[in-house]
Amino acid sequence: MNVETKVIKSSLGLLNLAEKLGNVSLACKYFGYNRDTFYRYKDLFSERGEEALREMTRKNPNVKNR
């Protein structure tokens, strides 16, 4: 299992737990995510499905000046 699948499983787990509990705040506390992050994941998942969560990458650092 690579890092990408772990991230996808984590975000899908957050979405599923929030739906199961009916409480976004509790699900976010359990997973350690911010509610803004939850709603961003929810929007991405509803628009393009699981593939949208796979495409999330962080900006590469610019280390030229160090």
Backbone hydrogen bonds, N-H to C=O, Kabsch-Sander energy under -0.5 kcal/mol:
donor,donor_aa,acceptor,acceptor_aa,energy
6,K,2,N,-1.5
7,V,3,V,-2.1
8,I,4,E,-2.0
9,K,5,T,-2.6
10,S,6,K,-2.1
11,S,7,V,-2.4
12,L,8,I,-2.6
13,G,9,K,-2.3
14,L,10,S,-2.0
15,L,11,S,-2.0
16,N,12,L,-2.6
17,L,13,G,-2.5
18,A,14,L,-2.2
19,E,15,L,-1.8
20,K,16,N,-2.4
21,L,17,L,-3.0
22,G,18,A,-2.1
23,N,18,A,-0.5
27,A,23,N,-1.5
28,C,24,V,-2.4
29,K,25,S,-2.1
30,Y,26,L,-2.3
31,F,27,A,-2.0
32,G,28,C,-1.7
33,Y,28,C,-1.8
38,F,34,N,-1.8
39,Y,35,R,-2.2
40,R,36,D,-1.9
41,Y,37,T,-2.6
42,K,38,F,-2.6
43,D,39,Y,-2.3
44,L,40,R,-2.3
45,F,41,Y,-2.8
46,S,42,K,-2.3
47,E,43,D,-1.9
48,R,44,L,-2.6
49,G,44,L,-0.5
49,G,45,F,-1.5
51,E,48,R,-0.6
52,A,49,G,-1.0
53,L,49,G,-0.7
53,L,50,E,-0.5
54,R,50,E,-1.1
55,E,51,E,-1.2
56,M,53,L,-0.6
63,V,61,P,-0.8
66,R,63,V,-1.2
